[in-house]
């Protein structure tokens, strides 16, 4: 057990033609994070790219990029 407060997260994804993706999320119960959003695109059958933005109160905005390759 720990003495940390409860954290809650809610997120959603919408996809178009199984190729384009939009995402949004919110984390409650913390004073550091909050709203985040991003998107992705399936470039080829086995290759995709994703981007996410997360605004953090103390550390400034975070930008995340990902390249996924499926074998």
N, CA, C and O atoms as a Maestro MAE file, in Angstrom:
{
 s_m_m2io_version
 :::
 2.0.0
}

f_m_ct {
 s_m_title
 :::
 protein
 m_atom[284] {
  # First column is atom index #
  i_m_mmod_type
  r_m_x_coord
  r_m_y_coord
  r_m_z_coord
  i_m_residue_number
  s_m_chain_name
  s_m_pdb_residue_name
  s_m_pdb_atom_name
  i_m_atomic_number
  :::
  1 25 0.843 -1.189 0.000 1 A "UNK " " N  " 7
  2 3 0.000 0.000 0.000 1 A "UNK " " CA " 6
  3 2 0.878 1.237 0.000 1 A "UNK " " C  " 6
  4 15 2.034 1.200 0.419 1 A "UNK " " O  " 8
  5 25 0.311 2.327 -0.474 2 A "UNK " " N  " 7
  6 3 1.043 3.592 -0.483 2 A "UNK " " CA " 6
  7 2 0.093 4.720 -0.082 2 A "UNK " " C  " 6
  8 15 -1.114 4.515 0.044 2 A "UNK " " O  " 8
  9 25 0.634 5.864 0.107 3 A "UNK " " N  " 7
  10 3 -0.153 7.027 0.524 3 A "UNK " " CA " 6
  11 2 -0.380 8.014 -0.612 3 A "UNK " " C  " 6
  12 15 -0.723 9.170 -0.363 3 A "UNK " " O  " 8
  13 25 -0.197 7.583 -1.844 4 A "UNK " " N  " 7
  14 3 -0.405 8.465 -2.994 4 A "UNK " " CA " 6
  15 2 -1.887 8.692 -3.230 4 A "UNK " " C  " 6
  16 15 -2.714 7.831 -2.930 4 A "UNK " " O  " 8
  17 25 -2.211 9.847 -3.763 5 A "UNK " " N  " 7
  18 3 -3.605 10.122 -4.112 5 A "UNK " " CA " 6
  19 2 -3.976 9.359 -5.382 5 A "UNK " " C  " 6
  20 15 -3.105 8.940 -6.145 5 A "UNK " " O  " 8
  21 25 -5.264 9.188 -5.595 6 A "UNK " " N  " 7
  22 3 -5.763 8.458 -6.760 6 A "UNK " " CA " 6
  23 2 -5.558 9.269 -8.031 6 A "UNK " " C  " 6
  24 15 -5.754 10.484 -8.036 6 A "UNK " " O  " 8
  25 25 -5.163 8.598 -9.105 7 A "UNK " " N  " 7
  26 3 -5.032 9.211 -10.427 7 A "UNK " " CA " 6
  27 2 -6.053 8.579 -11.348 7 A "UNK " " C  " 6
  28 15 -6.252 7.365 -11.327 7 A "UNK " " O  " 8
  29 25 -6.700 9.401 -12.158 8 A "UNK " " N  " 7
  30 3 -7.701 8.921 -13.104 8 A "UNK " " CA " 6
  31 2 -7.350 9.420 -14.493 8 A "UNK " " C  " 6
  32 15 -6.926 10.563 -14.664 8 A "UNK " " O  " 8
  33 25 -7.525 8.574 -15.466 9 A "UNK " " N  " 7
  34 3 -7.255 8.941 -16.846 9 A "UNK " " CA " 6
  35 2 -8.414 8.586 -17.747 9 A "UNK " " C  " 6
  36 15 -9.100 7.585 -17.542 9 A "UNK " " O  " 8
  37 25 -8.623 9.418 -18.743 10 A "UNK " " N  " 7
  38 3 -9.681 9.199 -19.722 10 A "UNK " " CA " 6
  39 2 -9.113 9.529 -21.091 10 A "UNK " " C  " 6
  40 15 -8.471 10.564 -21.269 10 A "UNK " " O  " 8
  41 25 -9.345 8.656 -22.051 11 A "UNK " " N  " 7
  42 3 -8.818 8.885 -23.383 11 A "UNK " " CA " 6
  43 2 -9.735 8.358 -24.456 11 A "UNK " " C  " 6
  44 15 -10.597 7.516 -24.204 11 A "UNK " " O  " 8
  45 25 -9.537 8.870 -25.673 12 A "UNK " " N  " 7
  46 3 -10.362 8.459 -26.794 12 A "UNK " " CA " 6
  47 2 -9.526 8.498 -28.073 12 A "UNK " " C  " 6
  48 15 -8.583 9.279 -28.197 12 A "UNK " " O  " 8
  49 25 -9.895 7.643 -29.007 13 A "UNK " " N  " 7
  50 3 -9.225 7.601 -30.307 13 A "UNK " " CA " 6
  51 2 -10.279 7.528 -31.393 13 A "UNK " " C  " 6
  52 15 -11.287 6.834 -31.261 13 A "UNK " " O  " 8
  53 25 -10.028 8.251 -32.459 14 A "UNK " " N  " 7
  54 3 -10.891 8.184 -33.633 14 A "UNK " " CA " 6
  55 2 -9.994 7.830 -34.814 14 A "UNK " " C  " 6
  56 15 -8.883 8.346 -34.938 14 A "UNK " " O  " 8
  57 25 -10.486 6.948 -35.678 15 A "UNK " " N  " 7
  58 3 -9.689 6.565 -36.834 15 A "UNK " " CA " 6
  59 2 -10.502 6.772 -38.106 15 A "UNK " " C  " 6
  60 15 -11.729 6.672 -38.113 15 A "UNK " " O  " 8
  61 25 -9.790 7.057 -39.161 16 A "UNK " " N  " 7
  62 3 -10.397 7.312 -40.460 16 A "UNK " " CA " 6
  63 2 -9.705 6.428 -41.479 16 A "UNK " " C  " 6
  64 15 -8.490 6.510 -41.657 16 A "UNK " " O  " 8
  65 25 -10.468 5.594 -42.139 17 A "UNK " " N  " 7
  66 3 -9.974 4.679 -43.183 17 A "UNK " " CA " 6
  67 2 -8.884 3.741 -42.679 17 A "UNK " " C  " 6
  68 15 -8.079 3.255 -43.474 17 A "UNK " " O  " 8
  69 25 -8.842 3.479 -41.380 18 A "UNK " " N  " 7
  70 3 -7.803 2.641 -40.769 18 A "UNK " " CA " 6
  71 2 -6.396 3.092 -41.146 18 A "UNK " " C  " 6
  72 15 -5.457 2.295 -41.144 18 A "UNK " " O  " 8
  73 25 -6.259 4.371 -41.469 19 A "UNK " " N  " 7
  74 3 -4.956 4.911 -41.838 19 A "UNK " " CA " 6
  75 2 -4.590 6.147 -41.016 19 A "UNK " " C  " 6
  76 15 -3.413 6.357 -40.722 19 A "UNK " " O  " 8
  77 25 -5.561 6.961 -40.644 20 A "UNK " " N  " 7
  78 3 -5.335 8.191 -39.890 20 A "UNK " " CA " 6
  79 2 -5.993 8.079 -38.514 20 A "UNK " " C  " 6
  80 15 -7.117 7.593 -38.391 20 A "UNK " " O  " 8
  81 25 -5.278 8.537 -37.480 21 A "UNK " " N  " 7
  82 3 -5.753 8.398 -36.123 21 A "UNK " " CA " 6
  83 2 -5.640 9.730 -35.389 21 A "UNK " " C  " 6
  84 15 -4.643 10.438 -35.530 21 A "UNK " " O  " 8
  85 25 -6.645 10.064 -34.618 22 A "UNK " " N  " 7
  86 3 -6.619 11.223 -33.743 22 A "UNK " " CA " 6
  87 2 -6.876 10.762 -32.316 22 A "UNK " " C  " 6
  88 15 -7.739 9.918 -32.074 22 A "UNK " " O  " 8
  89 25 -6.131 11.315 -31.382 23 A "UNK " " N  " 7
  90 3 -6.242 10.877 -29.988 23 A "UNK " " CA " 6
  91 2 -6.289 12.082 -29.059 23 A "UNK " " C  " 6
  92 15 -5.670 13.113 -29.322 23 A "UNK " " O  " 8
  93 25 -7.040 11.934 -27.962 24 A "UNK " " N  " 7
  94 3 -7.115 12.957 -26.932 24 A "UNK " " CA " 6
  95 2 -7.237 12.259 -25.588 24 A "UNK " " C  " 6
  96 15 -7.851 11.197 -25.487 24 A "UNK " " O  " 8
  97 25 -6.652 12.856 -24.557 25 A "UNK " " N  " 7
  98 3 -6.699 12.253 -23.237 25 A "UNK " " CA " 6
  99 2 -6.612 13.301 -22.147 25 A "UNK " " C  " 6
  100 15 -6.188 14.433 -22.381 25 A "UNK " " O  " 8
  101 25 -7.016 12.908 -20.963 26 A "UNK " " N  " 7
  102 3 -6.944 13.805 -19.805 26 A "UNK " " CA " 6
  103 2 -6.617 12.973 -18.577 26 A "UNK " " C  " 6
  104 15 -7.189 11.902 -18.373 26 A "UNK " " O  " 8
  105 25 -5.690 13.471 -17.756 27 A "UNK " " N  " 7
  106 3 -5.344 12.796 -16.506 27 A "UNK " " CA " 6
  107 2 -5.738 13.705 -15.354 27 A "UNK " " C  " 6
  108 15 -5.256 14.833 -15.247 27 A "UNK " " O  " 8
  109 25 -6.613 13.210 -14.497 28 A "UNK " " N  " 7
  110 3 -7.102 13.962 -13.345 28 A "UNK " " CA " 6
  111 2 -6.458 13.424 -12.076 28 A "UNK " " C  " 6
  112 15 -6.003 12.281 -12.033 28 A "UNK " " O  " 8
  113 25 -6.426 14.249 -11.058 29 A "UNK " " N  " 7
  114 3 -5.859 13.843 -9.784 29 A "UNK " " CA " 6
  115 2 -4.392 14.180 -9.645 29 A "UNK " " C  " 6
  116 15 -3.749 13.742 -8.691 29 A "UNK " " O  " 8
  117 25 -3.856 14.934 -10.555 30 A "UNK " " N  " 7
  118 3 -2.459 15.338 -10.499 30 A "UNK " " CA " 6
  119 2 -2.357 16.817 -10.848 30 A "UNK " " C  " 6
  120 15 -3.158 17.336 -11.625 30 A "UNK " " O  " 8
  121 25 -1.376 17.486 -10.274 31 A "UNK " " N  " 7
  122 3 -1.187 18.899 -10.597 31 A "UNK " " CA " 6
  123 2 -0.095 19.103 -11.639 31 A "UNK " " C  " 6
  124 15 0.227 20.241 -11.978 31 A "UNK " " O  " 8
  125 25 0.475 18.023 -12.150 32 A "UNK " " N  " 7
  126 3 1.550 18.130 -13.130 32 A "UNK " " CA " 6
  127 2 1.018 17.982 -14.551 32 A "UNK " " C  " 6
  128 15 1.337 18.800 -15.414 32 A "UNK " " O  " 8
  129 25 0.216 16.957 -14.809 33 A "UNK " " N  " 7
  130 3 -0.286 16.689 -16.150 33 A "UNK " " CA " 6
  131 2 -1.766 17.012 -16.239 33 A "UNK " " C  " 6
  132 15 -2.432 17.199 -15.221 33 A "UNK " " O  " 8
  133 25 -2.268 17.076 -17.437 34 A "UNK " " N  " 7
  134 3 -3.673 17.330 -17.673 34 A "UNK " " CA " 6
  135 2 -4.066 16.836 -19.052 34 A "UNK " " C  " 6
  136 15 -4.137 15.631 -19.296 34 A "UNK " " O  " 8
  137 25 -4.318 17.766 -19.942 35 A "UNK " " N  " 7
  138 3 -4.771 17.452 -21.286 35 A "UNK " " CA " 6
  139 2 -3.608 17.026 -22.184 35 A "UNK " " C  " 6
  140 15 -2.521 17.601 -22.127 35 A "UNK " " O  " 8
  141 25 -3.852 16.019 -23.004 36 A "UNK " " N  " 7
  142 3 -2.889 15.594 -24.009 36 A "UNK " " CA " 6
  143 2 -3.639 15.255 -25.288 36 A "UNK " " C  " 6
  144 15 -4.801 14.850 -25.251 36 A "UNK " " O  " 8
  145 25 -2.966 15.424 -26.411 37 A "UNK " " N  " 7
  146 3 -3.575 15.088 -27.696 37 A "UNK " " CA " 6
  147 2 -2.493 14.695 -28.679 37 A "UNK " " C  " 6
  148 15 -1.313 14.977 -28.474 37 A "UNK " " O  " 8
  149 25 -2.911 14.040 -29.749 38 A "UNK " " N  " 7
  150 3 -1.951 13.612 -30.746 38 A "UNK " " CA " 6
  151 2 -2.632 12.928 -31.902 38 A "UNK " " C  " 6
  152 15 -3.855 12.950 -32.034 38 A "UNK " " O  " 8
  153 25 -1.816 12.320 -32.734 39 A "UNK " " N  " 7
  154 3 -2.338 11.647 -33.903 39 A "UNK " " CA " 6
  155 2 -1.305 10.711 -34.486 39 A "UNK " " C  " 6
  156 15 -0.153 10.669 -34.055 39 A "UNK " " O  " 8
  157 25 -1.744 9.972 -35.466 40 A "UNK " " N  " 7
  158 3 -0.849 9.030 -36.118 40 A "UNK " " CA " 6
  159 2 -1.296 8.745 -37.528 40 A "UNK " " C  " 6
  160 15 -2.427 9.039 -37.917 40 A "UNK " " O  " 8
  161 25 -0.399 8.175 -38.279 41 A "UNK " " N  " 7
  162 3 -0.701 7.796 -39.651 41 A "UNK " " CA " 6
  163 2 -0.025 6.458 -39.935 41 A "UNK " " C  " 6
  164 15 1.124 6.237 -39.550 41 A "UNK " " O  " 8
  165 25 -0.738 5.584 -40.601 42 A "UNK " " N  " 7
  166 3 -0.193 4.292 -41.040 42 A "UNK " " CA " 6
  167 2 0.377 4.521 -42.435 42 A "UNK " " C  " 6
  168 15 -0.376 4.647 -43.400 42 A "UNK " " O  " 8
  169 25 1.687 4.576 -42.546 43 A "UNK " " N  " 7
  170 3 2.350 4.915 -43.807 43 A "UNK " " CA " 6
  171 2 2.258 3.758 -44.792 43 A "UNK " " C  " 6
  172 15 1.813 3.928 -45.927 43 A "UNK " " O  " 8
  173 25 2.677 2.594 -44.352 44 A "UNK " " N  " 7
  174 3 2.580 1.379 -45.147 44 A "UNK " " CA " 6
  175 2 1.923 0.329 -44.269 44 A "UNK " " C  " 6
  176 15 1.552 0.621 -43.132 44 A "UNK " " O  " 8
  177 25 1.775 -0.868 -44.766 45 A "UNK " " N  " 7
  178 3 1.110 -1.918 -44.007 45 A "UNK " " CA " 6
  179 2 1.801 -2.202 -42.680 45 A "UNK " " C  " 6
  180 15 1.126 -2.501 -41.694 45 A "UNK " " O  " 8
  181 25 3.121 -2.118 -42.628 46 A "UNK " " N  " 7
  182 3 3.887 -2.446 -41.431 46 A "UNK " " CA " 6
  183 2 4.596 -1.260 -40.799 46 A "UNK " " C  " 6
  184 15 5.358 -1.451 -39.852 46 A "UNK " " O  " 8
  185 25 4.379 -0.049 -41.282 47 A "UNK " " N  " 7
  186 3 5.096 1.123 -40.779 47 A "UNK " " CA " 6
  187 2 4.097 2.224 -40.425 47 A "UNK " " C  " 6
  188 15 3.206 2.549 -41.210 47 A "UNK " " O  " 8
  189 25 4.259 2.784 -39.240 48 A "UNK " " N  " 7
  190 3 3.392 3.875 -38.808 48 A "UNK " " CA " 6
  191 2 4.166 4.939 -38.054 48 A "UNK " " C  " 6
  192 15 5.244 4.666 -37.525 48 A "UNK " " O  " 8
  193 25 3.623 6.154 -37.999 49 A "UNK " " N  " 7
  194 3 4.228 7.263 -37.256 49 A "UNK " " CA " 6
  195 2 3.178 7.858 -36.330 49 A "UNK " " C  " 6
  196 15 2.005 7.967 -36.690 49 A "UNK " " O  " 8
  197 25 3.616 8.244 -35.123 50 A "UNK " " N  " 7
  198 3 2.726 8.840 -34.138 50 A "UNK " " CA " 6
  199 2 3.353 10.089 -33.544 50 A "UNK " " C  " 6
  200 15 4.575 10.219 -33.476 50 A "UNK " " O  " 8
  201 25 2.486 11.014 -33.112 51 A "UNK " " N  " 7
  202 3 2.897 12.238 -32.430 51 A "UNK " " CA " 6
  203 2 1.945 12.472 -31.267 51 A "UNK " " C  " 6
  204 15 0.742 12.236 -31.381 51 A "UNK " " O  " 8
  205 25 2.489 12.937 -30.151 52 A "UNK " " N  " 7
  206 3 1.659 13.270 -28.994 52 A "UNK " " CA " 6
  207 2 2.187 14.536 -28.340 52 A "UNK " " C  " 6
  208 15 3.396 14.760 -28.284 52 A "UNK " " O  " 8
  209 25 1.271 15.363 -27.845 53 A "UNK " " N  " 7
  210 3 1.612 16.591 -27.119 53 A "UNK " " CA " 6
  211 2 1.003 16.514 -25.737 53 A "UNK " " C  " 6
  212 15 -0.174 16.182 -25.588 53 A "UNK " " O  " 8
  213 25 1.800 16.818 -24.724 54 A "UNK " " N  " 7
  214 3 1.333 16.807 -23.349 54 A "UNK " " CA " 6
  215 2 1.822 18.072 -22.666 54 A "UNK " " C  " 6
  216 15 3.028 18.300 -22.572 54 A "UNK " " O  " 8
  217 25 0.896 18.898 -22.187 55 A "UNK " " N  " 7
  218 3 1.254 20.130 -21.471 55 A "UNK " " CA " 6
  219 2 1.498 19.789 -20.018 55 A "UNK " " C  " 6
  220 15 0.618 19.259 -19.340 55 A "UNK " " O  " 8
  221 25 2.691 20.093 -19.539 56 A "UNK " " N  " 7
  222 3 3.032 19.847 -18.134 56 A "UNK " " CA " 6
  223 2 3.256 21.178 -17.447 56 A "UNK " " C  " 6
  224 15 3.891 22.078 -17.996 56 A "UNK " " O  " 8
  225 25 2.734 21.290 -16.249 57 A "UNK " " N  " 7
  226 3 2.758 22.571 -15.547 57 A "UNK " " CA " 6
  227 2 4.170 23.031 -15.198 57 A "UNK " " C  " 6
  228 15 4.517 24.189 -15.432 57 A "UNK " " O  " 8
  229 25 4.980 22.145 -14.646 58 A "UNK " " N  " 7
  230 3 6.301 22.560 -14.157 58 A "UNK " " CA " 6
  231 2 7.414 22.393 -15.177 58 A "UNK " " C  " 6
  232 15 8.408 23.118 -15.124 58 A "UNK " " O  " 8
  233 25 7.274 21.472 -16.089 59 A "UNK " " N  " 7
  234 3 8.363 21.143 -17.003 59 A "UNK " " CA " 6
  235 2 8.143 21.661 -18.418 59 A "UNK " " C  " 6
  236 15 8.986 21.438 -19.287 59 A "UNK " " O  " 8
  237 25 7.047 22.337 -18.667 60 A "UNK " " N  " 7
  238 3 6.749 22.827 -20.003 60 A "UNK " " CA " 6
  239 2 6.146 21.738 -20.871 60 A "UNK " " C  " 6
  240 15 5.932 20.621 -20.398 60 A "UNK " " O  " 8
  241 25 5.870 22.037 -22.116 61 A "UNK " " N  " 7
  242 3 5.231 21.053 -22.994 61 A "UNK " " CA " 6
  243 2 6.188 19.928 -23.389 61 A "UNK " " C  " 6
  244 15 7.394 20.133 -23.521 61 A "UNK " " O  " 8
  245 25 5.620 18.737 -23.572 62 A "UNK " " N  " 7
  246 3 6.387 17.591 -24.054 62 A "UNK " " CA " 6
  247 2 5.840 17.184 -25.410 62 A "UNK " " C  " 6
  248 15 4.628 17.078 -25.603 62 A "UNK " " O  " 8
  249 25 6.738 16.960 -26.333 63 A "UNK " " N  " 7
  250 3 6.383 16.463 -27.659 63 A "UNK " " CA " 6
  251 2 6.990 15.071 -27.794 63 A "UNK " " C  " 6
  252 15 8.179 14.872 -27.542 63 A "UNK " " O  " 8
  253 25 6.163 14.116 -28.193 64 A "UNK " " N  " 7
  254 3 6.641 12.747 -28.352 64 A "UNK " " CA " 6
  255 2 6.401 12.286 -29.785 64 A "UNK " " C  " 6
  256 15 5.323 12.478 -30.347 64 A "UNK " " O  " 8
  257 25 7.419 11.681 -30.352 65 A "UNK " " N  " 7
  258 3 7.339 11.132 -31.699 65 A "UNK " " CA " 6
  259 2 7.668 9.648 -31.631 65 A "UNK " " C  " 6
  260 15 8.528 9.230 -30.856 65 A "UNK " " O  " 8
  261 25 6.986 8.862 -32.437 66 A "UNK " " N  " 7
  262 3 7.253 7.420 -32.461 66 A "UNK " " CA " 6
  263 2 7.166 6.897 -33.885 66 A "UNK " " C  " 6
  264 15 6.328 7.336 -34.673 66 A "UNK " " O  " 8
  265 25 8.023 5.977 -34.194 67 A "UNK " " N  " 7
  266 3 8.013 5.254 -35.450 67 A "UNK " " CA " 6
  267 2 7.830 3.785 -35.105 67 A "UNK " " C  " 6
  268 15 8.623 3.226 -34.347 67 A "UNK " " O  " 8
  269 25 6.812 3.162 -35.642 68 A "UNK " " N  " 7
  270 3 6.563 1.756 -35.343 68 A "UNK " " CA " 6
  271 2 6.734 0.919 -36.610 68 A "UNK " " C  " 6
  272 15 6.241 1.259 -37.686 68 A "UNK " " O  " 8
  273 25 7.451 -0.184 -36.436 69 A "UNK " " N  " 7
  274 3 7.700 -1.117 -37.524 69 A "UNK " " CA " 6
  275 2 7.281 -2.498 -37.026 69 A "UNK " " C  " 6
  276 15 7.770 -2.975 -36.001 69 A "UNK " " O  " 8
  277 25 6.375 -3.128 -37.758 70 A "UNK " " N  " 7
  278 3 5.903 -4.456 -37.372 70 A "UNK " " CA " 6
  279 2 6.584 -5.503 -38.233 70 A "UNK " " C  " 6
  280 15 6.722 -5.341 -39.445 70 A "UNK " " O  " 8
  281 25 7.004 -6.574 -37.590 71 A "UNK " " N  " 7
  282 3 7.681 -7.678 -38.294 71 A "UNK " " CA " 6
  283 2 6.701 -8.794 -38.545 71 A "UNK " " C  " 6
  284 15 7.066 -9.818 -39.124 71 A "UNK " " O  " 8
  :::
 }
 m_bond[283] {
  # First column is bond index #
  i_m_from
  i_m_to
  i_m_order
  :::
  1 1 2 1
  2 2 3 1
  3 3 4 2
  4 3 5 1
  5 5 6 1
  6 6 7 1
  7 7 8 2
  8 7 9 1
  9 9 10 1
  10 10 11 1
  11 11 12 2
  12 11 13 1
  13 13 14 1
  14 14 15 1
  15 15 16 2
  16 15 17 1
  17 17 18 1
  18 18 19 1
  19 19 20 2
  20 19 21 1
  21 21 22 1
  22 22 23 1
  23 23 24 2
  24 23 25 1
  25 25 26 1
  26 26 27 1
  27 27 28 2
  28 27 29 1
  29 29 30 1
  30 30 31 1
  31 31 32 2
  32 31 33 1
  33 33 34 1
  34 34 35 1
  35 35 36 2
  36 35 37 1
  37 37 38 1
  38 38 39 1
  39 39 40 2
  40 39 41 1
  41 41 42 1
  42 42 43 1
  43 43 44 2
  44 43 45 1
  45 45 46 1
  46 46 47 1
  47 47 48 2
  48 47 49 1
  49 49 50 1
  50 50 51 1
  51 51 52 2
  52 51 53 1
  53 53 54 1
  54 54 55 1
  55 55 56 2
  56 55 57 1
  57 57 58 1
  58 58 59 1
  59 59 60 2
  60 59 61 1
  61 61 62 1
  62 62 63 1
  63 63 64 2
  64 63 65 1
  65 65 66 1
  66 66 67 1
  67 67 68 2
  68 67 69 1
  69 69 70 1
  70 70 71 1
  71 71 72 2
  72 71 73 1
  73 73 74 1
  74 74 75 1
  75 75 76 2
  76 75 77 1
  77 77 78 1
  78 78 79 1
  79 79 80 2
  80 79 81 1
  81 81 82 1
  82 82 83 1
  83 83 84 2
  84 83 85 1
  85 85 86 1
  86 86 87 1
  87 87 88 2
  88 87 89 1
  89 89 90 1
  90 90 91 1
  91 91 92 2
  92 91 93 1
  93 93 94 1
  94 94 95 1
  95 95 96 2
  96 95 97 1
  97 97 98 1
  98 98 99 1
  99 99 100 2
  100 99 101 1
  101 101 102 1
  102 102 103 1
  103 103 104 2
  104 103 105 1
  105 105 106 1
  106 106 107 1
  107 107 108 2
  108 107 109 1
  109 109 110 1
  110 110 111 1
  111 111 112 2
  112 111 113 1
  113 113 114 1
  114 114 115 1
  115 115 116 2
  116 115 117 1
  117 117 118 1
  118 118 119 1
  119 119 120 2
  120 119 121 1
  121 121 122 1
  122 122 123 1
  123 123 124 2
  124 123 125 1
  125 125 126 1
  126 126 127 1
  127 127 128 2
  128 127 129 1
  129 129 130 1
  130 130 131 1
  131 131 132 2
  132 131 133 1
  133 133 134 1
  134 134 135 1
  135 135 136 2
  136 135 137 1
  137 137 138 1
  138 138 139 1
  139 139 140 2
  140 139 141 1
  141 141 142 1
  142 142 143 1
  143 143 144 2
  144 143 145 1
  145 145 146 1
  146 146 147 1
  147 147 148 2
  148 147 149 1
  149 149 150 1
  150 150 151 1
  151 151 152 2
  152 151 153 1
  153 153 154 1
  154 154 155 1
  155 155 156 2
  156 155 157 1
  157 157 158 1
  158 158 159 1
  159 159 160 2
  160 159 161 1
  161 161 162 1
  162 162 163 1
  163 163 164 2
  164 163 165 1
  165 165 166 1
  166 166 167 1
  167 167 168 2
  168 167 169 1
  169 169 170 1
  170 170 171 1
  171 171 172 2
  172 171 173 1
  173 173 174 1
  174 174 175 1
  175 175 176 2
  176 175 177 1
  177 177 178 1
  178 178 179 1
  179 179 180 2
  180 179 181 1
  181 181 182 1
  182 182 183 1
  183 183 184 2
  184 183 185 1
  185 185 186 1
  186 186 187 1
  187 187 188 2
  188 187 189 1
  189 189 190 1
  190 190 191 1
  191 191 192 2
  192 191 193 1
  193 193 194 1
  194 194 195 1
  195 195 196 2
  196 195 197 1
  197 197 198 1
  198 198 199 1
  199 199 200 2
  200 199 201 1
  201 201 202 1
  202 202 203 1
  203 203 204 2
  204 203 205 1
  205 205 206 1
  206 206 207 1
  207 207 208 2
  208 207 209 1
  209 209 210 1
  210 210 211 1
  211 211 212 2
  212 211 213 1
  213 213 214 1
  214 214 215 1
  215 215 216 2
  216 215 217 1
  217 217 218 1
  218 218 219 1
  219 219 220 2
  220 219 221 1
  221 221 222 1
  222 222 223 1
  223 223 224 2
  224 223 225 1
  225 225 226 1
  226 226 227 1
  227 227 228 2
  228 227 229 1
  229 229 230 1
  230 230 231 1
  231 231 232 2
  232 231 233 1
  233 233 234 1
  234 234 235 1
  235 235 236 2
  236 235 237 1
  237 237 238 1
  238 238 239 1
  239 239 240 2
  240 239 241 1
  241 241 242 1
  242 242 243 1
  243 243 244 2
  244 243 245 1
  245 245 246 1
  246 246 247 1
  247 247 248 2
  248 247 249 1
  249 249 250 1
  250 250 251 1
  251 251 252 2
  252 251 253 1
  253 253 254 1
  254 254 255 1
  255 255 256 2
  256 255 257 1
  257 257 258 1
  258 258 259 1
  259 259 260 2
  260 259 261 1
  261 261 262 1
  262 262 263 1
  263 263 264 2
  264 263 265 1
  265 265 266 1
  266 266 267 1
  267 267 268 2
  268 267 269 1
  269 269 270 1
  270 270 271 1
  271 271 272 2
  272 271 273 1
  273 273 274 1
  274 274 275 1
  275 275 276 2
  276 275 277 1
  277 277 278 1
  278 278 279 1
  279 279 280 2
  280 279 281 1
  281 281 282 1
  282 282 283 1
  283 283 284 2
  :::
 }
}
